[in-house]
Amino acid sequence: MRRWFETRTFRRINRLYLVAIAGLLYIQGGAEPPTRAQEAPAAKEAAEAAPIGQFLTISGTVDDMLFGRVNRSALALQSRAQQEKRRGVLVLEILPGSSPFHQVLGLARFLSTEVSSLTTVAYIPEKLTGNHVVLALACHEIVMRPDAELGDVSLGTPLDPDEQSFVVNLVNRRHNRKVNEALALGMLDRQKEVLWVQVEMGKKPNESRESRVVSRSGYDDLAKAGAQILDVKTIKEAGSPGVFSGERARGYNILVMNTAQSRDEVATLYRLPREAMRENAATGEAPKAVIIRIDNMIDPMLEQFVLRQIDRAVGDGTNLIIFEIDSPGGYAMISVHISDAISELSRKKVRTVAWVPKKALSAAAIIASGCDEIYLHGDAIIGDAGGIEIGRGGQFEFAQPKVMEPVRRHLENVAEKKHRPAALLLAMTDKDLEVFCVTNRDTGTVTYMTELQIHQSNGQWIKGDVVPESGRNQLLTVNGRRAHELQLAETPVRDFDELQARLGIPHDVTVPTSTRTWVDSLIFTLNTGWAMTLLCLLGFMGIYLELHFPSGAFGIMSCVCFGLFFWSRFLGGTAGWLEIVLFLLGAGCVAIEIFVVPGVGVFGVSGAILCGFSLILATQTFVIPHSLADVEQLTKSMAALCGAIVGMVVIAALISRYLPSIPLFNDMVLAPPGSAASSSEPKLRPDLAGEGAFINPVLERDQALVGKQGTAMTVLRPAGKAQLGEDFVDVISDGPFISAGRNIEVVEVSGNRVIVREVG
């Protein structure tokens, strides 16, 4: 004991002596700058304080394309880390898949040898078995969700000896100090038994305890060597698959370095910036980008336009879509549909970015929330997404909570997908919702939660200050700088050029803007109120003229007009198949009334109602109005339709009145009964016509029917069939219905109408 004290005292004196000498040297150095060797610790500390990283997802099959993407990303990250003298962290989120072992072997060898200066981390969010487990074993560290499972490489089929030897050699390099040969063999071979033992190392009073993972033979060797074994547990039985959950592995201090529920927590564990979590399907290459502008009012027409532009961009092979948003808002549910479509683009390996140079309020903020990344100008604003309705007296009122419930559910879903605090997005829709800054008790992660979320965490999160922009009868609205502080958006950018650089787009590349085509412009024009009135007017007039002047041309004109109407409304987002079916059904009823059972009235009235109902429904997104705004829209639709009907009646009256007297057109229609003959026409008595004069055979046949008697073969209500001599003729009663079998007499023939009356 005395010797130990003397030695310690001597060492302390030596340290004091060295410190004194160092102080004198520093004073003698005066104002000389520190040497490179002296700067090294500071540089190292700075590098440790600001690591750089990249997340990549490995799923499906490991093929040449995936290998190339990982290769480019890892080498680029390693080069950047070396140039900037910073720590580089490559996080591979490994998902289940089926890959040949030789492909996995190549990628595992690359990770263990070619990028050794990087810290490679395997993140396992769900159960992972099979060959993909080898990729996790090739990384320096493994992070798992507590309920995720990892292991059973062979899946019950023994591996080839060379394959097993490769994995064992990989593990023996001790890239991951939480994995040793015994544990790896237990994951490779179901027949292996794996034990966890706790042994006592050293002698008193300097003894220590150490836990090890050993095979059965390894345990026997420890016992023979006389090791002080304090505890032993079988963590894998012989004959069972070697699968370990994150929570279980963490409890034994094996396999995993940490557990994490999400990418956010992984990024926090390794102090990685939010940008590291953004993946680019073409990492290492300049992305193929396009801009889609979302401005002005967000309505059904804009929704369909944006969805068409997205489909065109994806079809052209675009892997980066920038949504330039500058809008005060619009329809809430329309914005939810657009946001849903944008959020699902990640499944197609398309990166989505919202760029807000000025404002993204109300529905526009909901659309932005569906993007992978949100970039704002420092003074741009985002938020204020509460629902607004027009109440009594035309006053704006906050929408009822049940109206906004679908919007809130959507915001919660996209917040989880895009790694943003859901509480802050909800505060944009709820003026009374207070949000608090909270800190994770275990990891120190800082995020934002509501009072309810904090309570449900069972003490895992420590409540901090309230976010001043939330609650207190105000909808959360923040500028670009504050949005970045609240983890809603990325670091603000000054202009699009800076954004382009941040997204990895070369400065000499001009990003194309997806603009309206002639089809889009035509759709927007045809969806206006006056276009609806004009198309309906021309459609109705085509039907009227076709019935009076059968030629086919007017019928085609009517079909084209109604076809354009429903086509534009269908692509405009206000019409669906229901409206089209109702219109066709109504047109069919009208045709039955005219050509099959004329005069009944039931089919005609029903058809007219169905057609009018379908035309009105095609101009709006609702069936029954629920607000004053809906009532206003319904009124406009009915006014446009009534205007078309009134216009048709007026034009039809003018045609009937003046067309017979207009040269060139007077032969198209018969003059009304009783109209005076034109004074300019020659007057000639029929009996003076010579033998060679032309006699119209149709007129002669029709006149021969007048006075002819026959029998009603069907009930005349008022139309039906009658037998006149040996001929069966379609006839119409001139008054009351006539029962079948009664005697009739032809009293008038007008065109194709044979009018009869009952005779005793």
Beta strands, then each sheet from edge to edge (+ up, - down):
strand 1: 52-58
strand 2: 88-94
strand 3: 119-124
strand 4: 141-144
strand 5: 149-151
strand 6: 194-201
strand 7: 208-215
strand 8: 228-236
strand 9: 243-245
strand 10: 258-259
strand 11: 289-298
strand 12: 320-330
strand 13: 351-356
strand 14: 359-361
strand 15: 373-376
strand 16: 381-383
strand 17: 388-390
strand 18: 396-398
strand 19: 435-440
strand 20: 446-450
strand 21: 461-466
strand 22: 477-479
strand 23: 513-514
strand 24: 709-712
strand 25: 719-724
strand 26: 727-733
strand 27: 743-750
strand 28: 753-758
sheet 1: 1+ 2+ 3+ 4+ 10+
sheet 2: 5+ 9-
sheet 3: 7+ 6- 8+
sheet 4: 15+ 13+ 12+ 11+ 23+
sheet 5: 14+ 16+ 22-
sheet 6: 17+ 18-
sheet 7: 20+ 19- 21+
sheet 8: 24+ 25- 26+ 28+ 27- 24+
end
